[in-house]
């Protein structure tokens, strides 16, 4: 059973279906998924931006689905911060990965995907950073 961290954007995209949904479902069904308060705050903040683009009914539906997904993850407090990504707000995902000794970080974020395995290892992070599609195609 793998330890997995999922980027908030993938969780939000999962509410719309496709590979993000398939990857999240597989991760939750077959592995341990970890979340932090920071990720939950990021998920909550998305609805402010969506309010202008979607109807209330759609937002409520998406919010409910995201809460269901988040409710299945294990909540962890991050004790030490990693500074590695080109985008400082992505460092929290890396910090969580190091904290739980994650096997995978599922994301579509180009800044995270561009980090080399060598750079991760130098910072005590042993996970693979993959897109939802790569996770589905290559990892059971």
N, C-alpha and C positions, 0 to 999 in steps of 0.2 A: 504494500500500500504506500503510495507516494504522498509526500507533503507538498501541497500546492498553494501558491498565492495567485490570486486573479486580480488583474488591474480593474479598477472601477469602471473604466470605459467598456471593457469586455462584458462586465456584469450588466451595464446599462444596455449595451447592444444585444445581449441575450434576450431582453424583453421583446425585441423585435424579431427574433428567430434566427435562422441560418446557422453558420458554423459557430458563432459565439454561443448560441444557446446549446448546441450539441456538445461543445467543449465544456461548458459549465455543468451541464447535466452529467456528463461522463465523470468529470472531476468530483462532483458531489456524490455520485453513486458509488464510485470505485476507489476513492482516495480521501485523504483528509485535506480540507480546504481551510485556510487561515485568513482571518480578517483582523483589522485593528480599528481603534476608534477613529483614527485619521482617515481610513478608507471609508468608514461609515459616514463621516462628515462630508467627504468628497461626494459620495452617493447622494446624500441629502441636498447638497448645494446644486446639483444638476437640475433639480426641479425648478429652481428660480429661472434659469435660462429657457427651460422647456415651456414654461407658462405662456410665453409669447408665441410659441410655435404650434402648440397642440391644444386640443379641447380639454376641458376639465375631466371629462370621462376617460379620455385616453391617458391623461397624466395619472389619474387615480388607478387605472388598470396597471400601468407601468410601475407605479410606486408600489402597488401590492405585490407584483411579481418580484421586484427587486428586494422587497422586505422578506419575501419567502426565501429567496436565494440567500440573502445575508443571514437569515435566521438559522440556516443549516451549517454555516461556517463556525469555526472555533475562534473565539475572540482572544487576542493576545496583546499584551502591552509591550511595546518596544523599549528596551532599556538603553540601547546605544545607537547613535545615528551613523550611517555610512555616508560619505560624501564622494560620489563617483560619477553620477550621471551628468550629462550636459545640461539637463533641466533639473534644477535643485528640488523641485517638488516631486520628482520621481525617486529621489533618494530614499524616501520613506518605504517604498516597495522593496528596495534592496536591503534596507535595514530589517524589515520584517522577514525577508528571505533568510538573512543571516541569523536572526533571532531563533527561528523555528527550524533552521537547517533544511530549508525547502529543497525539493528536487526540481520543481518547475515554477517559473513565473510566466503566466499566460497573459500576453499583452499584444496590442497592436501598435504600441508607442515606438516610434523609430529611434528615439533617444535611448530607450532601454534595449531595444533589439540590436543596436550598434555596439553594445559593450562586449568586448571579447571575453572568452572563457578565462584566459590568462589574467585579465584585469579583475574579473570576479574572484578568482582564486586568491590573488594577492590581497584581496580585501576580506578573505574568510567566507566567501559566498560560493557554495558548491552547486547551485542550481543551474538548469538550462533555461534561458529566456527564449520563449517560443510564441508564435502566433497561435490563435485557436486552430487554424487549419493544420499547421505543422503538428500540434499536439494530437489532433484527431488522426492524422495520417501515420504518425510514427511512434506514438506512445500509447500503450493499452490502458 
